[in-house]
Amino acid sequence: MDWVCRNLLIIIVIYSNLLFGSIWEFVIIQVIATGIFLIEAQVTVLTSLVFVLASLVVFSERWYGPKLVNRRFWYMLPPMIIGAAFWWATFMSEKDLSATAAGVNYLVFFWSYLALWDLDTYLAKDQRLLVRLNHEVQYDGLTKARNWLTFQRDCNRAFQQQNAEQPLAIATFDIDHFKQINDAFGHLVGNQVLMTTTVRIKHALHIADDHYKLYRTGGDEFCLILPNVDAASANKLAQETMAQLKRPVLANA
């Protein structure tokens, strides 16, 4: 059990270097770990040097790791070398540790580290999937504007936060004769008109204020939620947006 606990402690301490970003956090972890090893009388000069080297290599993975993330063997090679060096140093310094026990502990070290890395990889993939799904739920797939469900949520929230000192404006509009565009030129051109319209409105909003939000609430219907905007300012923004939309749309250009 002593060797098992020592192996687990080494795995946890070394892997924790991947969780902290600053050099000061790194130093604190090494000081705490070294103190634990000293209390347990598990540190020699040789194993201490290997431990520090291992921690430095793992800590540096935050820089070289992203370049090797798709090359599994090269990514795992440093921990493999570290584990082998540590248990070789322990075998050389501990008379009661057999070569077989050292080898078994090394295999446990390697597989435990691999399991932790796999878990971290899967968690990262899950986070990216959740972010993508959350984006798809809130945004229209074609125009990338916020969708109707998001408009309902944000509109209710905006009305709840509205007061006399914070006016709220909502602008709605659609594309004139959009059905005729689809009928005359086809849905692909109609989609291009919708996407171009969205891009132009976003550009106008970006110039005015990044806090203004655009929503596609129907086939050719759009809405703007304009917090802290009075009627005069909302009308001015609407006129500027209309000026952007009056420019011709060149299909397939």
Disulfide bonds with the S-S distance in Angstrom:
none
